[in-house]
Amino acid sequence: MVSVSRFDAAAREEWDRFIAESKNGTFLFHRAYMDYHSSRFRDHSLLFREGGKLVATMPASQHGPELVSHGGLTYGGILSGRQMKSAAMLEIFNVLRDHARREAITRLVYKRVPFIYHDLPSEEDLYALFRTGATLSRRDVSSAIAAAERPAYSRMRQRRIDKSGRAGLTIGRSDDFAGFMRVQEALLKTRYGVKPVHTAEEITLLAGRFPENVKLFTATKDGRLTAGVLIYESRNVAHAQYIAATEEGRELSALDAVFDVLLSVEYRHKPYFDFGISTEQEGQYLNVGLIENKESYGARAVVYDTYELLFT
């Protein structure tokens, strides 16, 4: 029989060990990452045990009668041990439903982990969502490159890379997170009238906690920051979390230079490089110009799905 309990601080080390050994977890689910914004979210993460052994976890936050997996993360859902099988996942969802009823939770928003982040096939939750009557409520389109079958750059993209090579740029890893985030903030304010999800202080904090996972690569011209890409690196994926360039950087095609180094050198052997989503309005609007820019590097579609499950 599967049992469920809420996460508490006493389970922190056990939680982190399980995430590190799970078949679909990433560093985003370690407590040192999740807890950086704990003041903004009411944690309702769950641990599922069978015979006393931890077999699954679910990072989650509670928002009134709604449970979200997780409100502060791009993706989440059930994180499974490597022995997870379909029948066990069905039982986990039955236990989850009973727990929700006891806690007066009426709705689950389930943002599952995209397949490119899986170490092993991990779609038992998709079948369980179907069996329990969940509905697809949101689908965002990201763009990813598979290293094993990497397409060639488009002609336009290759010309811009060639141009950047003549610009005298210096490309490499940097710890100037504050300078990069200032460029990112200015770009987002000008184009969309919004702010980044993270502040410069938060990114610096997370990079300090996860130096092998949060990495900044920049292009500089005579010491001036012209472009950068902030990478979230997991076992199978290098994800471009933030991408930004100054006006000078755009003139010099500096981002093309950075991405060429990332794709051809730094992450040449990483199974996937994920450029991030190009959708807005909860997936209903596709930013065609943005996704075509990513596709010109050879990236193709990977969806980020969100499901809704009502507890009645």
N, C-alpha and C positions, 0 to 999 in steps of 0.2 A: 504494500500500500504506500502511496505517495502522500507525504505531509507537506504543509507549507508554513512558513513563518516569515515575519517581517525582519528586514535587516536591522541590526543594531551594531554599535561600535565593537562589541566583543567578537563579532564575526568578520571583522575587517581583514585580518590576515588570511583566513580561510577563503573569503570572497576573492581576494586578489590572486591567491594560488589557483583557485578554480578558473578564473578568467584566463590566466596565463596558459592553462592546459586545455581550455575548451576548444571546440572545433569551429566556433564562429565568433569568438570574442576578439576585441582589439584593445589597445591601451586606453581608449576613451572610457572603458568601463571599469578601469582601476579606480579605487576610491580616491586616490590623490588627484585624479582628474575630475571625477564627478563632484567632489566636495568643494572645488574652488568656487562654485557658485551656489553652494548649499543654502545660503541666506535667501536666495530668490525662489527656491523650490522646496516644497514639503515632500521630503523623501518618503516613498512607499515601496522601496525595492523589496523583492521577495526571494526567498531561498526555498527550493524544493528538494526534499530528501526522500530516499527510499531505503528502508532498513537502516536508517541513521546516516546513510551516505549521501553527500550532496551530489545531485545529478543534474541540476539546472538552476539558473538564477534568472531574474528579470529586473533589470534596472528600471525604476519607475518613479514617477512623482504624482502626487494627488492634487487635483484641482477641483475642490468641492466634491460632488459625487462622481467625478471623472478621474480615471486612472490613465496616465500617459506613459508610454515606454520609450523614451524619457523626455519630459518637457524641455530639458536643456541640451539634448543631444540630437544629432542629425538622424540617427538610426538606433534601434534597440531591439526589443522583443525578447523572446526566450533564448538564453545562451546555454548551449548544451554541452554536456560531457561527451567524450568521444564514443561512448557506448550507447548513446541515445538512439532509440528506435521508435518507429511510428506508433506502436500501441502504447508505449510509455508516454509519448507526447500527448496522446488523446487523454490519458489519465491525468496528466498535468493540467490540461485545460479544464477538465471536470473539477479538479481541486481548486483551480483558480476561480472558476465560476462560484463555487461554494464560498470561498473566501470573500469574494466581492459582495455576495449577498449579506454575509455577516457584517461587513464593514459599511454597508449602505452605499456601495459603489454601483452605479447603474450603467456605466459605459466605459469601455476600454478603447483607447486609441493606440494602435499597435504599429509602430514604425520598424518594420523588420530589417535585419541586416542584409544588404545586397549580396548576391552570390559571390562577387569578386573578393569579398572579405573572408570567405569561408576557407578553412584549412581542408575540410572534408565536406562532402555533400551534407547539407544541413537544412533540408526543406521539409522536415517533419512538421514544422509549425504551419507551413502552408496547407498541408492536408488537414491538420487540426482546425485551422481557421475555417476551412470549407465545411468541415463536419459540424462545427458549432454554429454555423449560420452567419459568420462574419462577412462584411461587405467591403469591397475595395472603395475607399473614400477619397484617396488622393494618389496620383502617380506623377512623380517628377522624373524628367529625363536628364541623366548625366551622360558624359562622353568619356570613354576609356579606351586606352590602347593596350592590347594584349602583346606582350613582348615576343611571344612565340610566333605571332603572325602580324608583325608590325608593317602596316602599309607605308608606302613612300609619302613624303610631303607633297602637297600640291605644288604646282609650278610657282604660283604666287608666293607661297610660304617659303620655298627654297630661295627665291629671289630676295626676300626680306632677310633671311638668314645670311645670305651672301653679303648683303648690304651691311648688316651689323658687324660682320667680320672685318670690314674695312673702316669701322668707326673708332678703333682704338679703345674698345671697352675691356674692362677687367671683370671676369666672371668668377664667382666663387661663393663659398659659404660665409655667412656674416652673422654677427651677434647684435647688429644694430636694429633690434626689433622696434624700438621707439621711433627711429627715423623712418623705417618702412611703414609703420602703422600711421604715421602722419601723412605719408603719400597716399595710403589706402583711404584714410578718412577724407582727405580732400577730393579724391576721385569719386567716392560714393556720394559725397554731398553735392558735387557738381552735377553728376549724371542722374542720380536717383533721389536726392534729398533725404538720404538715410545715413545711419552710422553703422560701422562694423558691429557684428555681434559681440566681439571681444574688444576690450580696451588694450592699449599698449602695455599697461601694467599687468593685465591678465595674461597676455601672450608671453611676456617676459617671465612671469611666474611659472607658467606651464612649461616653457622651454627649459627652465631651471630644474623642474621636477622630472621632465622627460626629455633629456638631451638627445637621446637616440631616436626619438619619435617626432619631435617638433623642431624643424630645421628651416632656416632662412637662407635662400640663395639670391644673390643680387648681381646687378650689373652696375659698375661705377665708371664714370668718365672723369679723369683727373681728380679722383677722390670724391666726386659728387655722386650721390645715389640717384640713378636714373630709372631703375626698374627692379622688381623683386618678386619672388614667388615663395610664399610660406608653405612648407610641406608638412603634412601629417603622415608620417610613415608607419605602417603596420607591417606584419609579416609578408603579406601578399600584395599590398597596394601602397603606392606613393600617391597621396591625394593632395591636389593643389587647393589648400584651404583659402588662401588669399592671393590675388594676382593684382599687381598695380605698377604703373609707370608714370613718370613725370612727363610734362610736355616735351622736354628735351629727349627723354627716353623714347617717346613715341616717334619722334623725328629720326632717331638713330636705330629704330627697330630693336631696342634693347631687350624687350621681352622675348623676341624671337631668339636672341642669343642665349638668354637664360634657359628657355625651354629646350633648345637644341642640346645644351650641356646636360640638362636633366635627363632627356630621353636617350641621348647617345652615349653618355658617360656614367653619370651618377646612378641612374636607375635602369641602365640597359638590361640588366638581368632580373629586375623586379617583375613578377608575373603581370601586374597591371599598373598602369599610370592613369589616375582618375582626375579629369579636369574639373569635375563638379557639375552641378545642375545648371540648366539654361532655361528653366521654367519659372513662371511667376503665377500669382493668383491661385495658389494651391494646385498647381499643375495644369490649369486650364489655358494658360497663355505660354506659347513657345517663343522665346526671343531668338528669332531666326538668324539674325546677324551674329549673335553671340555663339550659338551652337555651330554655325558654319565656320566661324573662326577656329573653334576647337577641332572640328572635323578636318580642317585643312592640314592638321598635323598627322592625320590618320586615325583619329579617335572615332569610335562608333558607340551606339546607344547602349546604356545600362540604366534600368529604371530603379528608382527608389520608391517603394510602395508603402502606403499607409492603409491599414484596415480598421474598421470600426466594428466592435462587438457589443451588443446590448445585453445586459444581464437582467432578465425578467423573472 
